[in-house]
């Protein structure tokens, strides 16, 4: 059973995501729908695609009862405390990486513009803050490609979910939030609408001009230039310095044995310099 059956549609007066809805409609990323509770916004948009709807869509929720991150990890949120949104973009498999990179760059910029701290990207899919009074993980990105393989001209899309902590985080070690990083609070809905409208606007610009996205990610990376431990599939671990991003967005590592390794998937842990 898919979570699209468990929606509780928001009934608050007016449109609580009015600014974001306008941007979604104007840029062709929408329509935007807002629900109070669902299992997972990513699961919902993927399920719709598998039912035949591959068109653009934005789904934002106040709370996810079954939110998830990379490798099936749980995403825990308190209702109204985080921006929880998924964006469905028609895309061929060859273009999925570019769309995901554009969403990550747009999310980073939107968050950075509203805080007094510097928001960076941590490969492959995290938003982090390393300066100020409340460093930590601010959010993350998760994507899933969907296709109908039996069509002569296959329908294809990618669903990209974004979760960004907005109000203060107390129970999640290593996490931080927009408010803790200097965002002036205006109220939960207003804060999330402001953040999402900025994200969608920045995303539309990057999808229209994708050539500079990778360079943007390189210059805003907390990972590049850092000594890291990478946990690869099959329980393999490598150590080295993260020295670049390939044209496909993969992490390039200079290993301790002076060999070069391109990482397509894995968990990256930043290592502190020896003191």
MOWO-V857569 format. One record per residue. N is the residue number from 1. RES is the residue in one small letter. PHI is phi in whole degrees, -180 to 180 (* if undefined). OMEGA is omega in radians with two decimals (* if undefined). Layout:
# MOWO-V857569
N|RES|PHI|OMEGA  N|RES|PHI|OMEGA
This chain:
# MOWO-V857569
1|x|*|-3.10  2|x|-99|-2.99  3|x|-75|-3.12  4|x|-63|3.13  5|x|-82|-3.03  6|x|-106|3.13  7|x|-61|2.84  8|x|-118|-3.02  9|x|-74|-3.14  10|x|-64|-3.10  11|x|-123|-3.12  12|x|-66|-3.09  13|x|-63|3.13  14|x|73|3.13  15|x|-111|-3.08  16|x|-66|3.09  17|x|-116|-3.05  18|x|-62|-3.13  19|x|-64|3.13  20|x|-66|3.11  21|x|-62|3.12  22|x|-63|-3.14  23|x|-66|-3.13  24|x|-60|-3.14  25|x|-70|-3.08  26|x|-69|-3.08  27|x|-95|-3.09  28|x|82|3.11  29|x|-83|-3.08  30|x|-90|0.29  31|x|-75|3.10  32|x|-104|3.04  33|x|-121|3.14  34|x|-122|3.06  35|x|-125|3.12  36|x|-74|-3.07  37|x|-139|2.94  38|x|-151|3.10  39|x|-67|-3.14  40|x|-156|3.11  41|x|-65|3.09  42|x|-63|-3.14  43|x|-60|-3.13  44|x|-63|-3.10  45|x|-71|3.05  46|x|-66|3.14  47|x|-62|3.10  48|x|-62|3.12  49|x|-64|3.12  50|x|-67|3.04  51|x|-88|3.05  52|x|113|3.14  53|x|-100|-3.12  54|x|-102|-3.04  55|x|-75|3.13  56|x|-61|3.12  57|x|-163|3.03  58|x|-129|3.13  59|x|-126|-3.13  60|x|-121|-3.10  61|x|-126|3.03  62|x|-77|-3.10  63|x|-154|3.03  64|x|-115|3.14  65|x|-82|3.14  66|x|-140|3.12  67|x|-63|-3.09  68|x|-143|3.08  69|x|-119|3.14  70|x|-62|3.06  71|x|59|3.08  72|x|76|-3.14  73|x|-69|3.13  74|x|-74|2.95  75|x|-111|-3.06  76|x|-97|3.12  77|x|-142|2.96  78|x|-95|-3.07  79|x|-52|3.07  80|x|83|-3.04  81|x|-92|-3.08  82|x|-139|2.94  83|x|-81|-3.13  84|x|-122|-3.01  85|x|-143|3.01  86|x|-125|-3.08  87|x|-126|3.10  88|x|-103|-3.08  89|x|-126|3.03  90|x|-60|-3.09  91|x|-163|2.99  92|x|-73|-3.14  93|x|-54|-3.11  94|x|-66|-3.11  95|x|-102|-3.06  96|x|-62|-3.11  97|x|-59|3.13  98|x|-67|3.11  99|x|-66|-3.14  100|x|-63|3.10  101|x|-62|3.14  102|x|-64|3.11  103|x|-65|3.12  104|x|-61|3.13  105|x|-65|3.14  106|x|-67|3.12  107|x|-64|3.12  108|x|-61|-3.11  109|x|-64|-3.12  110|x|-60|3.12  111|x|-69|-3.10  112|x|-62|-3.10  113|x|-71|-3.08  114|x|-109|-3.13  115|x|-120|3.04  116|x|-92|3.05  117|x|-88|3.08  118|x|-94|3.12  119|x|-93|-3.11  120|x|-122|3.04  121|x|-104|3.04  122|x|-116|-3.08  123|x|-63|0.11  124|x|-97|-2.91  125|x|-149|-3.09  126|x|-107|2.92  127|x|-107|-3.06  128|x|-134|3.03  129|x|-125|-3.12  130|x|-113|-3.12  131|x|-113|3.09  132|x|79|-3.03  133|x|-84|-3.04  134|x|-136|3.11  135|x|-68|3.10  136|x|154|3.11  137|x|-80|-3.12  138|x|-95|-3.09  139|x|-175|-3.12  140|x|-160|-3.09  141|x|-130|3.13  142|x|-139|-3.06  143|x|-128|3.06  144|x|-145|3.12  145|x|-91|-3.14  146|x|-132|3.12  147|x|-147|2.97  148|x|-101|-2.99  149|x|-75|-3.01  150|x|-97|3.12  151|x|-85|3.07  152|x|-61|3.01  153|x|-115|-2.96  154|x|-65|2.95  155|x|-80|-3.09  156|x|-142|3.05  157|x|-161|2.98  158|x|-128|3.07  159|x|-107|-3.09  160|x|-118|3.10  161|x|-98|3.11  162|x|-129|3.00  163|x|-124|3.13  164|x|-131|3.09  165|x|-68|-3.10  166|x|-106|-3.14  167|x|-89|-2.99  168|x|-57|3.12  169|x|-104|-3.11  170|x|-116|-2.97  171|x|-102|-3.11  172|x|-115|3.14  173|x|-58|3.11  174|x|83|-3.13  175|x|-101|3.03  176|x|-139|-3.07  177|x|-144|3.12  178|x|-58|-3.11  179|x|-66|3.11  180|x|-65|3.14  181|x|-99|2.97  182|x|108|3.08  183|x|-68|3.12  184|x|-77|-3.08  185|x|-72|3.11  186|x|-119|-3.01  187|x|119|-2.98  188|x|-56|-3.09  189|x|-67|-3.12  190|x|-63|3.14  191|x|-63|-3.11  192|x|-70|3.10  193|x|-66|3.12  194|x|-63|-3.14  195|x|-66|-3.10  196|x|-69|3.13  197|x|-63|3.07  198|x|-66|3.12  199|x|-64|-3.10  200|x|-66|3.11  201|x|-63|3.13  202|x|-66|3.13  203|x|-66|3.13  204|x|-59|3.13  205|x|-65|-3.09  206|x|-77|3.05  207|x|-69|3.11  208|x|-76|-3.12  209|x|-134|-3.01  210|x|-75|-3.00  211|x|-62|-3.05  212|x|-99|-3.02  213|x|-65|-3.12  214|x|-63|3.11  215|x|-65|3.06  216|x|-62|3.12  217|x|-67|3.10  218|x|-64|-3.06  219|x|-75|-3.13  220|x|-105|-3.05  221|x|-85|2.99  222|x|-84|-3.05  223|x|-89|-3.08  224|x|-64|-3.10  225|x|84|-3.08  226|x|-109|2.99  227|x|-76|-3.01  228|x|-136|2.89  229|x|-114|-3.12  230|x|-114|3.10  231|x|-97|-3.05  232|x|-96|3.03  233|x|-55|-3.10  234|x|85|3.10  235|x|64|3.07  236|x|-89|-3.14  237|x|-124|3.07  238|x|-126|3.12  239|x|-120|3.10  240|x|169|3.12  241|x|-109|3.06  242|x|-77|-2.99  243|x|-114|-3.13  244|x|-178|2.97  245|x|-116|3.09  246|x|-73|3.12  247|x|-64|3.09  248|x|-92|-3.13  249|x|87|3.12  250|x|-80|-3.10  251|x|-85|3.11  252|x|-103|-3.05  253|x|-117|2.94  254|x|-96|-3.02  255|x|-74|-3.12  256|x|-64|3.11  257|x|-90|3.08  258|x|73|3.02  259|x|-86|3.11  260|x|-107|-3.12  261|x|-136|3.07  262|x|-100|-3.07  263|x|-99|3.09  264|x|-96|3.12  265|x|-157|3.12  266|x|160|3.07  267|x|-94|-3.10  268|x|-110|3.08  269|x|-114|3.08  270|x|-74|-3.14  271|x|-102|3.12  272|x|-74|3.08  273|x|-61|3.10  274|x|-65|3.14  275|x|-110|*
